[in-house]
Every structure is written in structure tokens, then in C-alpha cells.
């Protein structure tokens, strides 16, 4: 009989006590403990079992769960006599920053203060212990949401001391979703303030803490050592490209197939694979998204379950405001292709706006991209295979169909405020109605131009590349079934801006060229339109279409002229 599939369960004890569906990941405990690392940071995409594994680890080691063999009997870890003797033998502190999603630094510090206050309340019994000095008791009672930064940064350090004094054993610290406040700080503009606080917090907890046995941190991204983890020379970092713990998060194909068999859904293996497979951890290729698989087991229907669990505000902001080159590469990914880029897995949030290549590192860490191929030093030689800072060259692609669908939905959202005008423009384009195209396109540009600007200068003065490549991404989403859409490729004697190649030979092909009004060379926007059309003809951009058998009379050409937010199409 199939076990009940519980959705969103993150308490290991609750799952085991009720015999809910569970994939045995207790080998993680063995691997982590035998590693001997003082402080371990493991990054994995959201909803990949990080919190459940932290709960499992807490309940295995914590004195609060002493003599709870019932939680682990029948699982892999319980077959090992050495580890059966470790169960329930350490004081454990578990804290999560998953819900620290505030809009300002003061409220973030207060929220962390509230979490620390709640944590201390679990150990009220310590204040009555004869192991506590008057100074210790005073500090313990001073912990509150409004405590100052110095006291807050020392809170875990001091709690480790109190527990060590009481139990006579060093403490295991588990910190889940450590980087959630970091992402919110970058999006909302208070990164520098929070970085100073978090740096001191981690230093006190993980570096200058003689009462610490080990610490385990999880998150989505690897924040740079310089910004957060300075001085932590005892930190072991495990990312999605590392071999360590590769099978401890997410489901393997074998585990998914066994689950489908248990639930009588074995006939759905291929569709589940196309939607939810594709994650790569270390050298392991076939890792499935556990959140989406569990939802499928529960409902028997595929859907964008994982994609719908986050606003993706950081990712959306970076892509929307990115340069022409980034949007072109993203177009290639949406079209089913791949890109090659150097990847630095250390995310420097306060440099994301300046170093656009960091977006690929963030997308890789978050699970939206996967490694198709990694060119190593051995394969390429040091000079060609690695950049100056020794970052490997990766070939990346979208992870799976669910991720592709998520990005398409996100791009449609960019045009949501003017959806009727955008759809009207698409229809006018297909009908060769230039008057309507101009009307709708000016409305679209007026409404959305600022969304594609970096904010460094007014949109009226900025070049339109960010807008029109965001616009091209929109075309790709809405016309992908009828057209193969490419951007900035070679044809004839130059590189065209956009070509729409019909999948049905009865449809027209389109060449779109975008130009900015040049007051030194042109008097009106009509002159700019003509310049764009002249360039299409002179550079023979139609060559690639004609080589594919499309007759010249089936090719339509349009010049787009921009002057601030005004657009002229001819």
C-alpha cells in the first residue's frame, strides 16, 4: 500500500511518526560527520530538502531526542553501530533565516532579534542552573528583538557557552537558509549594512567560539568569503558543482521510479522526467526536483509546482535590467540552446549590478541552469580553460521544461501592464498593418521602457537595447509555436537584430532592425526608419532566410526607430 504523500512537511519526526512518504537521506549524517569539517556550508536550490535534512540531523544528534531509535530504525544510518551510539548525545542549536524577508535593515535586525529571542526562550531552564553566573543570567534576560547589534551578533556564541557549561559537551549549530536575508538586502538596497552585521554574527558563532563542536549552514547561494565569511578559514564550502553530498538533496532517478511504482504511476515516468529531471550535482546528472515530484505523486498531474513557490524577484530584476548581451544569451537558452561562460560560484551581491556575468552563477546556484559540460584545465590547458581568477568555463542550459515554463511566465509578466497593446502589436505585425503596429508599439514602449532600464540614467536618454531585447524575449514566448526567433546572428554581410523564421512555409518571414535616432545624421524618425531599412538591404540580411528556401516575396522587413520612448515603425 502506498504511503501518504505529505506536502510541505519539514519536520523529520512528524514524517517518521506518521509513516508518511520519505526517501531515505540519512547517509548524509554519516558523510557529514565523517568529513570532520568544523564548519560546512552546503548550497542547493530552494525546495530541495535542505530544511528536512537539517531537521533530520538535529533529531539524530540532539540530546532532546535521546533514545529515539524509533525515528531511525529501518533507515540506512541505523545499520551502522558506530552511529547508533551517537544518536541523541549532543546539545544542538537549530535556527532558520528562511522567513527573514524584510524591506529595510532595521526591520531585518529586529526580525533576527525576534528569532534569537524565541530560541533563547526554549532554554529558559538554563537561567535557573547553578552553572550560570550572574553576568550570564543578565545577558540571557537581555536578549530581545530590540537588543543592540553587539549583543545580537554574540547571541549564538553565548548560548553555545551556556549549553556547554550545562551539559559539559560542545554544541552543534545548524543554521538553515543563511542567505535569505542577503538576497532581500540586495533587492531592497541595504546590503552594506546587513553584511557588516552578518559578518560579525558568523565570526562570533563559527570562528571565535571554543564551545562549538561543529556548524552546518545551508542556503541557495555561496556568498563571497570577503563579504560575509572573512576570517573563517575553517569553512568547508559545498556547491552544486561539488561531489560531496551530491545525492543527499533531491531525488535520484532510481528513487523517483521507485516512488512512481509505489503510487501506481509507473506509466508516467517519461513525462515526469521531462518536467522535473535535469539537475546536476557534482558528476551526478539525473537529479529530480523533489518538491515537484512529491506534488505529482500527490495529485497525479504535472504542473509548475516548484516554479510557483517563489516570486523570483531577484532573478527577474537582474534579467529585466540586464544588457543586450545577457538578453541575447537568455534568448538562446529559451530557444533550447546553450551558452558558454566562466562561472564564479562566489556570489558578490553588492557587485551584481556591475558584473553582469554573475547572473549566470546565480542562475546555476538557484537551479535554473544546469551544467551541460565543464571544460577543465586538463582538457583545455590553464590559459584557455580558466580565466585569470581560475574560474572554470561551463556550457550551461536551462534545467528542464518546468524551468523554461517559469521563465516564459516571468517574461509575460513584464508586459502585463500593457498586455492588450502588446497582443495588439503582435496581431498587427502578422497582418502587416503598419499603422496599428505604430499605435500599439508606442503604447507598449511608453508603459514598459523604464522596466528595462538599469536605473543609472533616465530612460529617455538611454539606448533602447535593453527594451528591444526584452521585447524580443516576449516575442519568443508568444510566437515560439509559429516562428523560430533569432537575434544578433550573422547573415549576408552583417549581423541582423531579429529574424522570425516561420515554421509553416505558408507564413511570412520577418526581419526587424532597431535604430536610435541620430540628430547629427537624421532630421526625423522617418529618416531613422529608412536608415534601418537601407541597412537590411545593404547587408543582405535576407540571405539566411533565402538559403532555407524562403522566397524573397515571403520576407517582410521593418525598421524600428527610437527617440526616447517614441517609436516609429516603417
N, C-alpha and C positions, 0 to 999 in steps of 0.2 A: 504494500500500500504506500502510495506517495506521501511524503511528509508535507505538512503545511508550509507554504512559502510565505514568510513574513516580510513585508516591505518596510524598509527604513529601520530595521532593528539593529541597534548598535551596542546592545548590552549582551555580552557573551553568556552570562549566567541565565538570562531570560530565554535565549535561544536554546541552550542546552537543557534547561529545566522543563521546557515545553516540547522538546524534541522537534523543534522547527527545522526546516531545511537548512543544512550547514555543510559547506565544503571545508574539509579539514586543512587548516593552515597552521597547525601547531608546530610544524617543523621550523617555523620562523623563530620560535622561542629558542630552540636548540641552536640554530645558526647564529642568532644574535648573541646568546650567552657565550658560546664557544669562540666567538670572534675576539673577545677580550677587550673590545674598544671601550674607552671611557665615555665618550660622547658620540652618539651616532645620529646623523640627520639623514632621513630617507624621504625622497621626493617621489610622489606619484600623482597622477591626475585625480581630480575630485571624484568621489563616489567609487573609489577602488578598494575599499575595505580597510583604509588606514585606521579609522576610529574603532572598528570592530577588532582589529588586531591589537590596538592599544588596550582595549577592554580585556581581551584575552590575556595579554601579557600582565596587566595589573592583577587579574584574578588568579593567575598562576603563581606569581611571586609574593603577593601581599599577605601579610600576617592576618589581615581581616578575613582572608579566605583560607585560613589554615584548616587542614583536614577536610578539604572539599574535593576529595578524589572523584566524587560523582560528576564533577564538571568536565573531567578529562579522561575518565575511563572509556576505553574503546577508541581513543584518538592516538595518533602517531606518537606524540610526546610521552604518553603513559607506558609505552613499551620499553622505555629507557629507564632502568633502575636509578641511574645517576640523577636523572631529572625528577623522578618521583620523590626523591629525598629533598629536592629544592622547593617543592610546592608549598606555598604559604609560609615562607621563612624570612621575608624581608619587609621592612616598612617601605611603603610605596606612596609617592605623591603623584596624583594624576590631575592634569589641568588641560583645558582646551581653550584656544582662542578662536574657535570656529564662529562664534557669534559676535566677535568684536568687529563691527562693521559701521563705524561712526563717521560723521562728516567733518569732524574737527579734532584737533589734538586734545583740547581739554576734555571733551566727552569721551575720547578714546582712553585717556589716562584714567578717567573716572570709571569707565566700564571695566578696565583691567583691575582697578582697585576693588570693584564690587566682586569680581571673580575671586580675588585673593581673600577678601573678607569672608565669602561663602566657604572657601577652602579652609580657612582658619577655624570657622565655626564647627567643622567636622572634628576638630581636635581640641575642643573645649576642655576635655578631661585632662589635658596636659597642664593646664593652669593650676590644677589642684595637686599636681605631683610635687614631691619633695626634691625632684631633680631640677626644678625651675627656681632660678634666683629671682629676687625682687625686680631686677632690671629686665629679666626675661618676661616676667608676668606683665610688667608695664608695657613692654613692646607688643606683646600678644594682644593686649586690650586696646592698643592704639591703632591696630590695623583696621582701616575703614576705607570707604570709597573716596573720601576726601583727604586721605593721608598725603604727605608731600612725596615728591619724586624719589628722594633718597630712601625713605622708608619703604616705598613700593618696590624699588629695584632690589632691596635686600630681603624681601618677604620670603621667597623660596629658600634662600640661603639660611635665614634664621629658623624657618620651620624644619629644615633638614637637621640643624643643630639640636632643636628641641626633641625631635624624634630620636636622634642618635643618643641623646642623654637618657631618654626614657627606656629605649629598647636595647641599647648597647650594640646596635648594628648600624652600619652606614645605610644610606637611603637610596632607593631607585627613584629617579624623577622621570615622568612621562609627560611630554608636552605635545599635544595634538594641534595640528593646523597652525603652526607657529607663524606662518607668513600671511594669514588673512588680514591682520591689521596693516601689514606692509603694502598690500595691494590697494586697500582703501585709502591709505595715506597718499599714495602716488596719484590716484584718481582724483582725490579731493584737495590736493595741494599742501599737505603738511608733512611731507616725507622727512625733511631735515630734523624737525622737532622730535618726531617719533623715533627716528634712527638713533638719536643720542640716548633716549630713554631705554630702548630695547637693547642697545649695545651694553649699557651698564647692567641691565637685568640679566642678560645671558652671561656676562663676565662674572657677576656675583654668584650666579647659580651653578655654572658649569666649569669655571676656571679656578676661582679662589675659594673653593668650597671643600674643606677637609672632611666634611660629613657625607660626601656624595660617593655612593658605590658606582653607579652608572646613570647616564641620562640617555633617553631616546626621544628624538624630536621627529615629527612628521610634518609635511607640508606639500604644496604643489610645486613650488619653485625653490631653486637653490639661490638664495640671496647672496650677494658677493661677500666674501670674507672681510673685505675692507670696510664695508658699510655697517655690518651687523656683528660679525664674528671675529673682529680683530682681537688678537692675543689668544684666541682659542686654538692653540697648537695641538690640542688633544682631540680635535674634531674629525671624525670619520664621515665623509660625505658620500652618499649613495644616490645616484640619479637614475633616470630611466635607461641610460646607456651603460650602467654598471652591471656586472654579472651577479654581485651579491644580492640576495633576496629576490631574485628575478621571478620566482614562481610563488612568492608569498603574498602578492597582491594581484587581484584579477583572477580570472579562471582560465585554465588551460583547455585546449580542445578536448582532451580526454575527459576532463571534469564536466565540461558542458554537455558532451554527448551522453555521459552517464546520467546527468540531471534530466536531459530530454527523455531518455529511456524511462527513467523513474516516473516521469509525469505523463508518459504515453504520447510524447510529442516528437518521437524519433524521425517522423517523416518531414519535419521542419528544419532539419539540420542545415541545409544549404542556404535557406533564406536567413536563418539566424547568423550564419557565418558571414554573409554579405553585409548584414546590417551592423553586427557587433564585434566581429573579429578584427584583426589588423593591428592591434597594439604590439609594440616591440619593446621588450625589456632585456637589456643585455643582448645576448645572441639568440634569445627565445622569440620566435616570430609570431606564433599563433596564440596571442593572449586576448581574451574576450573581456568586454566591459561587463563587470559583474552586476552593476545596477540595472542595466538594460536587460540582461539575461534573466535576472530574478523577476523583473516585471513581465517579461514574456512568459516565464514559467507560470506566473500567477494568472495572466489573462489569456494566454494562448494567441496573442496578437502582437505583431511587430509595430513599433512606433518609436518616435524620437524621445524615449524616456530620459536618457542621460542629458541630451541637449536641452531639455525643458527644465532642468533642475538648477539653472543658473542664468543670471541676466547677461553674462559675458560682457559686462560694461567695459572692462579694461581692454579686452581683445577688440571689441567693436570700436572703441575710441582710437586705438593705435592704427587699425586698418583704415578707418574712415579718414583720418587726418594724415595718412602716410603719403609718400611721394609717388610720382608717376612710376618709378621703377618697382616699388613694392606692390603697387596695384597691378602692374603688368605681370609680375611673378604670381600674384594671387589669382589673376585671370587664368594663368597656365595651370595652376593647381585645380581650379574649379572645372577646367576643361578635361581633367583626368590626367594631366601631365605631372611632371616633377620639376624641382628646382635644385640647383647646387649652391650651397652656401657654407661658409665657415660658421660653426656653432660654438659659442662660448656659453657654457651652461651656468655660469655665474650671472644671475640677473642683477643688473645695477639699475634699480628702479628710477633713481633720480637722473639717469642718463638716457632713459628710453626715448625721450623727445629728441635727443641729439644723435644717438646711434641707432638708426632705423633697422640695421641688421639684427639688433637684439630681439626684434619681434619674432624672428624665426626660432630663436632659442626659447622664447616664452611659449610659442605655439607647440613646440616639441615637448616641453616640460608639462604643459597642460593636457597633452594627449590628442591635440587636434591634428598634429602631423606625426608621421612615423618615419623611421629611417629605412629607406629602401636600399641604400648602400653607403658604406663608410670607407673613404679612401685613407688608408693608414700610411704612416711613414714607411713601413716595409714595402707597401705597394707602389708608392709614388716617389719616395725619396723625401728627405726633410724639407727641401726648399719648395717643391711643388705641392706636397701633401699637407703642409701645415703653414698657417700664417705666422707672422712674427711672434705672436704670443702662444704659439703651439696649439691652436685650436684645430681640431680635425675638420676635413672637408666632407660634408654629408650631402647625399642626394635624398631629398625629402619629398613626401607626397601626402595627400590627405589620408587620414587613417582608415575611414570606411564610409559607407553610404550614409549612416546616421550623422556623421560629422559634416559631410557635404550638404545634407539637407539643412543642418543647423545654420551653416554659413549662408545658404540661399535665403533662408528666412530672415537672417540678420540684415542682409543687403536689401531685401524688400522693405524692411523696416526703415531704412534710410529715406526711402521715398514715400513713406506712409503719409506724411502731412500733405502731400500733393499727388496722391495715388491716382485720382481721376485724370489729372492733367498728364501724368506720366503715361498712363494707359492710353490716353487720347493721342499723345505723341507717337507711341508705338503703332497705333492703328493708322495714323496719318502717314507715317513713314512707309508702311506696307502698301498704302493706296496711292503713294506719290502725290500727296496733297501738300504742297509746299506752304500754302497759306496757313493751313491748320497746324502744320509742323512748327511754324514760327510762333504761332499763338501759344501752343501748348509748351513748347520748349522754353519760352521766356518766362512762363509761369513756374515751370519746374526749376529753372535756374534761380529765379528770384527767391523761391522758397527754400532751396537746398544748398545754394552755393556756399554759404557760411559753414555748413556742416562738414565740408571737405577742405576747409582752410586750417592751417596749423595754429592759427591764432596769433602768429608772430607779427602780422600786419593785416590791415583791413582787406576784406575780400575784393573790394572794388579795385584795389591796386595789385592784387596777386595774380599770378598766371593761372590759367584755367585747368592745368594738367590734373590737379587733384580732383576737380569737379568732373572733368570729362572721363577720366579713368574710373571714377566711382560710377559714373553714368554707364560706362561700358560694362562694368560688373553687373549692373542692373539689367542691361540688355541680355547678358549671358544667362541670367536667371530666368527671364521671361520668354526668351526666344530659343533656348537651347534645344528644344524639341524640333524646331524648324530649321535652325541655322547652326553651322559651325562658325563661331566668332573668334577671330584672332586679332591681336593688337601688336603694333610696332614690329612687324616682320618684314623681311626683305622681299621685294617684288620689283621686277624691271630694273630701274636704276636708283632705287632708293628704298626707304622704309615707310610704309604706309601707317596711318594712325589706326584705322579699324576697317576690317573686311568682314562682311556677313556672307558666308557661302551657303547657299541653300542645300538642304538635304534632299528636297524634292526638285528634280530638274525643271519642273514647270514653274517654280518660283523664281523671282528675280534675285540677283546678287547685288550687294551694296558695298560701295567704297565711301568711307567717311573721313574727311580731312579737317582737322581743327586748327584754327589760326587766331592769334591775338592781333587786334587792330594796332597797326604801326603808324602813328601820326606823321612820321617823317617820310613815309613812302605812300601813304594812302589818305584819301580825303574822307571817305565814308566807309561804313561797314560793308556796303555792296562791293567796294574795291577789294576789301579783305576776302570776301567770299570768292570773288573772281580769282584772286591770287591763289586761294586754296584749290580751286578747280583747275587752274593752269598748272599747278604743281602735280596734281593727279595725272593730267595728260602728259606733261613733260617727262615725268619719272616712269610713265607706263606701269602704274600700279595694277592695272588690269591683267598684266601678264600671267600672274599666278592663277587667276580665275580661268583665263582662256586656255592655259595649259591643262586645266582639268576639264576641258570640254564645254565650258560655258560660252555661249555665243555673245559677241560684243553687244548686240541689241538687248540682251538679257541682263546687262550690267548697268546699274544706276549709280551715279556719283553725286555726292553732296559736299559742299563746303560749309563749314560752321565757322562763323566769325564772332569773336568775343570782344566786348569792350566793357570791362567791369562785369556787371550782372546782365547786361544786354547781349542778346544773341541774335544773329541774323543767319538764316539758312538759305542757300540757293543751289 
